[in-house]
Amino acid sequence: MKILVISDTHIPVVTNKLPYQIIQETKKAQLCLHAGDFISYKVFEELSSHVKVVGVRGNMDTEEVKKKLPEKEIIEVEGIRIGLIHGRGAPSSLISYIEEKFYEEIKTLNIIVFGHSHNPMIRKINNRIYFNPGSPTDKFFAPYNSYGILNIERGNIEPQIIRI
């Protein structure tokens, strides 16, 4: 299964629309994970018009988004358990924050997708993948815009960062 992974779209604050490349990827993916900071719920609706979307709220989201989306989510895809959360605080303490939020479930998760820092990252810690796709629209604190792709097949997880 091909999963499009995005975060920190910040629409309409940073830009008014999703990048063309993201819309094209929604047509090839079977699922989209959004790790928060949509800002406008219209982003969720636009993505949903192309692909199934699972999203969580971020610290910059409007009240509408915060009412409609949870703080964290756990889904299972082809036997792989994925935790989805936005994150908070300084980049140096982001993984600690995430582990605290998933404290009860952490041992059952194969991968945790998160955002907040805008910095793309794939890191393996204690046999678990931590995956931040970066931001496709906002380079604040990041070297470039990016998004992620997760390919899950027969119990294997292949995360990749794609630079825009």
C-alpha positions in Angstrom: 0.0 0.0 0.0 1.2 3.5 -0.9 0.6 6.1 1.7 1.1 9.9 1.2 2.4 11.5 4.4 2.2 15.2 4.9 2.2 17.7 7.8 2.3 21.4 8.5 0.5 22.6 5.3 -0.4 25.9 7.1 -3.0 26.9 4.6 -4.0 29.8 4.2 -1.3 31.4 6.3 1.8 30.4 4.3 0.1 29.8 0.9 -3.4 29.5 -0.5 -3.2 26.0 -1.9 -1.5 22.7 -1.8 1.4 22.2 -4.1 0.6 20.5 -7.4 3.0 17.7 -6.6 0.9 16.8 -3.5 -2.4 16.7 -5.5 -0.7 14.4 -8.0 0.5 12.1 -5.2 -3.1 11.8 -3.8 -4.1 10.2 -7.1 -1.4 7.5 -6.8 -1.8 6.8 -3.0 -4.4 4.6 -1.3 -4.3 6.7 1.9 -3.0 10.1 3.1 -1.8 10.7 6.6 -1.7 14.4 7.7 0.2 15.1 11.0 -1.5 18.4 11.8 -1.3 22.1 11.3 -3.7 22.1 8.4 -4.8 25.6 9.7 -8.0 25.4 7.6 -10.3 22.4 7.6 -10.7 23.0 3.9 -7.3 21.3 3.4 -8.7 18.1 4.9 -11.7 18.4 2.6 -9.7 19.0 -0.5 -7.4 16.0 0.2 -10.4 13.9 1.0 -11.8 14.6 -2.5 -8.9 12.6 -3.9 -8.0 10.0 -1.3 -9.0 8.7 2.1 -7.4 10.9 4.8 -6.5 10.2 8.4 -5.5 13.4 10.2 -4.8 14.8 13.6 -4.9 18.4 14.9 -1.8 20.5 15.4 -0.9 23.4 17.7 -1.6 26.0 15.0 -5.0 24.6 13.8 -8.2 26.6 14.0 -11.0 25.7 16.5 -12.9 24.0 13.7 -10.0 21.6 13.0 -9.4 21.0 16.7 -13.1 20.1 17.2 -13.2 17.7 14.2 -9.8 15.9 14.5 -8.2 14.1 17.5 -4.8 14.9 19.1 -3.5 11.4 18.2 -4.6 8.4 16.1 -3.5 4.8 15.7 -4.3 2.9 12.6 -3.3 -0.5 11.3 -2.3 -1.1 7.7 -1.5 -4.6 6.5 -0.6 -5.6 10.0 1.6 -2.5 10.6 0.5 -0.3 13.5 1.0 3.4 12.8 0.8 6.2 15.4 -0.1 9.7 14.1 0.5 12.8 16.1 1.5 16.4 15.5 4.0 17.2 18.3 4.9 20.2 20.5 7.9 22.0 21.8 11.5 22.3 20.7 12.9 19.9 18.1 15.3 18.5 20.7 12.4 17.2 22.9 10.0 16.2 20.2 10.5 12.5 20.3 10.3 12.5 24.1 7.0 14.4 23.9 5.7 11.9 21.3 6.7 8.8 23.4 5.0 10.3 26.4 1.7 10.9 24.4 1.8 7.3 23.2 3.0 5.9 26.5 0.4 3.1 26.9 0.6 2.0 23.2 4.2 2.7 22.3 5.3 -0.9 22.4 2.6 -1.9 19.9 3.6 0.7 17.3 5.8 -0.1 14.3 6.0 3.5 13.1 5.1 7.0 14.5 4.4 9.7 12.0 4.6 13.3 13.4 5.2 16.9 12.3 5.6 20.2 14.1 9.3 20.9 13.4 9.0 21.1 9.6 12.3 19.2 9.5 12.1 15.9 7.5 13.4 12.9 9.4 13.5 9.2 9.3 15.0 7.6 12.4 14.9 4.2 13.9 14.8 3.9 17.7 14.2 0.7 19.6 13.1 -1.1 16.4 10.4 1.7 15.8 10.5 4.2 12.9 10.0 7.8 13.7 8.9 9.6 10.5 8.5 13.4 10.0 7.7 14.2 6.4 8.6 17.9 6.8 6.3 20.6 5.3 5.3 20.8 1.7 4.6 24.6 2.0 6.6 26.1 4.9 10.4 26.2 5.1 10.4 27.9 8.5 13.1 26.0 10.5 13.6 23.6 7.6 16.2 23.4 4.8 13.6 22.6 2.1 9.9 21.7 1.5 9.1 18.0 1.5 6.5 15.3 2.0 6.7 11.6 2.7 5.7 8.3 1.1 5.2 5.1 3.1 5.2 1.9 1.1 3.9 -1.0 3.2 4.0 -4.4 1.7 4.0 -7.9 3.3 5.0 -6.5 6.7 7.8 -4.3 5.4 7.8 -0.6 5.8 9.7 1.6 3.4 9.6 5.3 4.3 11.0 8.0 2.1 11.3 11.8 2.1 10.6 13.6 -1.2 12.0 17.0 -1.6 9.8 19.6 -3.5 
